[in-house]
Amino acid sequence: MLYNSTDSHKAGAKVLNTSRKNRLYILLTIVLAVLGFMYGFGSLGTSATAPAADFSEADFARISPFSVRSLWLLRQIRYIIESYQVDAEEKPVDEEKLLHGAAKGMVEAWEDPYTRFVTPSRLKDEEIDLEGKYGGLGMYIGDRDGQILVISPMEDSPAERAGLKPKDQIVKVDNEVVIGWTSDRVVQKLRGEPNTKVTIWVRREGEDELLSFEITREIIQLKSVRYEMLSDDIGYIRLSQFKHSTRDEARSAMRDMLRKGARAFILDLRNNGGGLLDASVKIVSMFVRDGLVVETKGRADRANERYYVEKSQYLTNLPMVVLINGGSASASEIVAGALNDRGRAKLIGEKSFGKGSVQTLFPLTDGSGIYVTIARYYTPSGKVIDHVGLSPDIEVKGEPNKDKAKDEQLQRAITEVKKSMRSVAGRK
């Protein structure tokens, strides 16, 4: 055993009195016990110092993620908790959970809400988000300035029906205050078995008191496209997110409306919290013949990319407008920004959320992973989206309403697209 004292002060004195050389040998033994299988050092055998004797501090620095002093601090922390925490003996924590906790804390030290460590189980959940279904409330949430905010509730979800709105700050879930939590941790708290209830407390701009919502979880079906003809010649297509199937669903919807005689389109991206970059490029490609869609800029060469229209996806140059609001984020901002910059569509509604950064997943050896912000988005004209958002050409306050006659933003979009249709007819 490294420690044989039952008194923390004595243990500390032992550290201080250990020679630098012996301390290095002991610490190398600890590290090699954990990493030995990875680097092929083999068994440590019966001698605690023999393997370390062949390594210099420079060798150690090449394989260790931390300095000797830092690793020694981590060892002390673990020893103290396991020795003195009141429940530690009855409720031991396994090595994997400790490792994941340390990794999560290290990643959070960079204070980027979108750079995050995810466990193997959470990574599988996120794959389901883009491919299938899950038990939950149906909303996108995110971190901003230390707050957990609702980015947007999904259409016809428990969250939307309960009345949650974009930019509501989640303060409490059931009996736990979630201030200071990561969005990943809050998501795990909100999800659960269908037909179970959860109470959410939110702070909403303009309200003096916290608002509470008791919501019953449901199976959330991840549908991304809804469409209809608003009149004989105006097609309406709403995208709720950008996932693998969005391109095919949207393409099918557009073709159907074109067959029905559509001469103009309204693309509704309100409360669309984003999704896949590739899907957003394909959506823009349906309305623009060629040219730049979005540019990403970062430190690494792989982060500096220019994404161009996929010419094979092009469908129409008919007049169109795009609806955005504070729940329009990430991939939906790419689409809105590209169509606006290219002179293809006016933006109507309210300023978008402003989540304009690129996250890449780096899979790790145990099935966990790290999402790392590697770049920021720039629209074709060079506008920065991140923490800025897109301002509409025509600002209209309001919220999406199932009664279209009462949806002020949609009604203004109809007015504007009709003007464009008349203008096109006049030129002909």
Residue pairs with C-beta under 8 A, 6 or more apart in sequence:
2 26
2 30
2 75
2 79
3 11
3 14
3 79
3 83
5 11
5 14
6 83
8 80
8 83
8 84
11 76
11 79
15 23
15 72
15 76
18 26
22 49
23 68
23 72
24 52
24 57
24 60
24 68
25 48
25 49
25 52
25 53
26 48
26 52
27 68
27 71
27 72
27 75
28 51
28 52
28 55
28 60
29 44
29 48
29 49
29 51
29 52
30 71
30 75
31 60
31 63
31 64
31 71
32 41
32 44
32 51
32 52
33 44
35 41
35 63
36 42
36 43
36 44
39 63
41 51
44 51
45 51
57 68
60 68
61 67
64 71
66 74
74 102
78 98
81 88
82 88
82 92
96 366
100 117
100 119
100 368
103 117
103 368
103 370
104 116
104 117
106 117
107 115
107 116
107 117
107 370
108 116
108 117
108 182
112 373
113 142
113 143
113 144
113 182
113 183
114 142
114 143
114 355
114 357
114 359
114 371
114 373
115 359
115 370
115 371
115 372
115 373
116 182
116 184
116 370
116 371
117 368
117 369
117 370
118 126
118 184
118 368
118 369
118 370
118 371
119 368
120 366
120 367
120 368
122 184
122 188
123 361
123 367
123 368
123 369
125 134
125 191
128 134
129 222
130 222
130 243
130 244
130 275
130 276
131 222
131 243
131 244
132 222
133 219
133 220
133 221
133 222
134 191
134 219
134 220
135 191
135 192
135 193
135 194
135 217
135 218
135 219
135 220
136 190
136 191
136 192
136 217
136 218
136 220
137 153
137 157
137 158
137 159
137 162
137 190
137 191
137 198
137 200
137 215
137 217
137 218
137 220
138 153
138 154
138 157
138 158
138 159
138 160
138 218
138 220
139 150
139 151
139 152
139 153
139 154
139 157
139 159
139 160
139 164
140 150
140 151
140 152
140 153
140 154
140 241
140 273
140 274
140 327
140 329
141 148
141 149
141 150
141 151
141 170
141 183
141 186
141 187
141 190
142 148
142 149
142 151
142 183
142 273
142 329
142 353
142 355
143 149
143 182
143 183
146 179
146 180
147 169
147 179
148 169
148 170
148 178
148 179
148 181
148 183
148 186
149 166
149 167
149 168
149 169
149 170
150 159
150 164
150 165
150 166
150 167
150 168
150 169
150 170
150 202
150 327
151 166
151 273
151 327
151 329
151 353
151 355
152 166
152 270
152 271
152 272
152 273
152 327
152 328
152 329
153 159
153 160
153 164
153 165
153 166
153 271
153 327
154 160
154 220
154 240
154 241
154 271
155 226
155 238
155 240
155 271
155 400
157 218
157 220
158 215
158 216
158 217
158 218
159 215
162 213
162 214
162 215
163 213
164 200
164 202
164 213
165 204
165 399
166 271
166 325
166 326
166 327
166 353
167 204
167 205
167 326
167 327
168 202
168 203
168 204
168 211
169 202
169 203
169 204
170 178
170 186
170 200
170 201
170 202
171 177
171 178
171 179
171 201
171 202
171 203
171 210
172 178
172 199
172 200
172 201
172 210
173 186
173 189
173 190
173 198
173 199
173 200
173 201
174 189
174 198
174 199
176 189
178 185
178 186
178 189
181 189
189 198
190 198
190 200
191 217
192 198
192 217
193 217
194 217
194 218
194 219
195 216
195 217
195 218
196 216
196 217
197 214
197 215
197 216
197 217
198 214
198 215
198 217
199 212
199 213
199 214
199 215
200 212
200 213
200 215
201 210
201 211
201 212
201 213
202 210
202 211
202 212
202 213
203 210
203 211
204 211
222 241
222 243
223 240
224 239
224 240
224 241
224 242
224 243
224 245
224 246
224 249
224 250
224 275
225 237
225 238
225 239
225 240
225 246
225 249
225 250
225 253
226 237
226 238
226 240
227 235
227 236
227 237
227 238
227 253
227 254
227 256
227 257
228 235
228 236
229 235
229 236
229 257
229 260
229 262
230 236
230 266
230 404
230 414
232 261
233 261
233 262
233 263
233 264
233 421
234 262
234 263
234 264
234 265
234 266
234 414
234 417
234 418
235 254
235 257
235 258
235 260
235 262
235 264
235 265
235 266
236 265
236 266
236 268
236 410
237 250
237 253
237 254
237 257
237 265
237 266
237 267
237 268
238 268
238 270
239 246
239 250
239 267
239 268
239 269
239 272
239 283
239 332
239 335
240 271
240 272
241 272
241 273
241 274
241 275
242 272
242 274
242 275
242 276
242 279
242 280
242 283
242 331
242 332
243 275
243 276
243 279
244 276
244 279
246 275
246 276
246 279
246 282
246 283
247 279
247 282
247 283
247 313
250 283
250 286
251 286
251 313
251 315
254 265
254 286
254 315
254 316
255 315
257 265
258 315
258 316
262 318
263 318
263 319
263 421
264 318
264 319
264 320
264 417
264 418
264 420
264 421
265 316
265 318
265 319
265 320
265 417
266 320
266 321
266 322
266 323
266 410
266 413
266 414
266 417
267 320
267 321
267 322
267 323
267 335
267 339
267 345
268 322
268 323
268 400
268 410
269 322
269 323
269 324
269 328
269 332
269 335
269 336
270 323
270 324
270 325
270 327
270 328
270 349
270 400
270 409
271 325
271 327
271 328
271 400
272 327
272 328
272 329
272 331
272 332
273 327
273 329
273 330
273 332
273 353
274 329
274 330
274 331
274 332
274 333
274 355
275 330
275 331
276 331
277 294
277 307
277 331
277 334
277 358
279 331
280 293
280 294
280 331
280 332
280 334
280 335
281 293
281 294
281 307
281 309
281 310
281 334
282 310
282 313
283 335
284 293
284 309
284 334
284 335
284 338
284 339
285 293
285 309
285 310
285 311
285 312
285 313
285 314
286 313
286 314
286 315
286 316
287 314
287 315
287 316
287 317
287 320
287 339
287 344
287 345
288 309
288 314
288 338
288 339
288 342
288 344
289 309
289 311
289 314
289 317
290 308
290 309
290 311
291 308
291 309
291 342
291 380
292 306
292 307
292 308
292 309
292 338
292 380
293 307
293 308
293 309
293 334
293 338
293 380
294 306
294 307
294 334
294 337
294 338
294 377
294 378
294 379
294 380
295 305
295 306
295 307
295 377
295 378
295 380
295 382
296 303
296 304
296 305
296 306
296 307
296 358
296 375
296 376
296 377
296 378
297 303
297 304
297 375
297 376
297 378
298 304
298 358
298 374
298 375
298 376
299 374
300 374
302 374
303 358
303 360
303 374
303 375
304 375
305 375
319 417
319 420
319 421
319 423
319 424
320 339
320 344
320 345
320 417
320 420
321 345
321 346
321 347
321 348
321 413
321 416
321 417
321 420
322 335
322 336
322 339
322 340
322 345
322 346
322 347
322 348
323 347
323 348
323 349
323 409
323 410
323 413
324 332
324 333
324 336
324 347
324 348
324 349
324 350
324 351
324 352
324 390
324 392
325 349
325 350
325 351
325 352
325 399
325 400
325 409
326 350
326 351
326 352
326 353
327 353
328 336
328 349
328 352
328 353
328 390
329 352
329 353
329 354
329 355
330 353
330 355
330 356
332 352
333 352
333 353
333 354
333 355
333 356
333 377
333 385
333 389
333 390
334 356
334 377
334 379
334 385
336 345
336 347
336 352
336 390
337 377
337 379
337 380
337 383
337 385
337 390
338 344
338 379
338 380
339 345
340 346
340 347
340 379
340 390
340 393
341 379
341 380
341 381
341 383
342 380
346 392
346 393
346 394
346 416
347 390
347 391
347 392
347 393
347 394
348 392
348 393
348 394
348 396
348 409
348 412
348 413
348 416
349 392
349 395
349 396
349 398
349 409
350 392
350 395
350 396
350 397
350 409
351 389
351 390
351 391
351 392
351 395
352 385
352 389
352 390
353 389
354 385
354 386
354 387
354 388
354 389
355 385
355 386
356 376
356 377
356 384
356 385
356 386
356 387
356 388
357 373
357 375
357 376
357 377
357 386
358 373
358 374
358 375
358 376
358 377
359 371
359 372
359 373
359 374
360 371
360 372
360 374
361 369
361 370
361 371
362 369
362 370
362 371
362 372
363 369
364 370
376 384
376 385
376 386
377 384
377 385
377 386
378 384
378 385
379 385
383 390
394 412
394 416
396 408
396 409
396 412
397 408
398 407
398 408
398 409
399 407
399 409
400 407
400 409
400 410
401 407
401 410
404 410
404 411
405 411
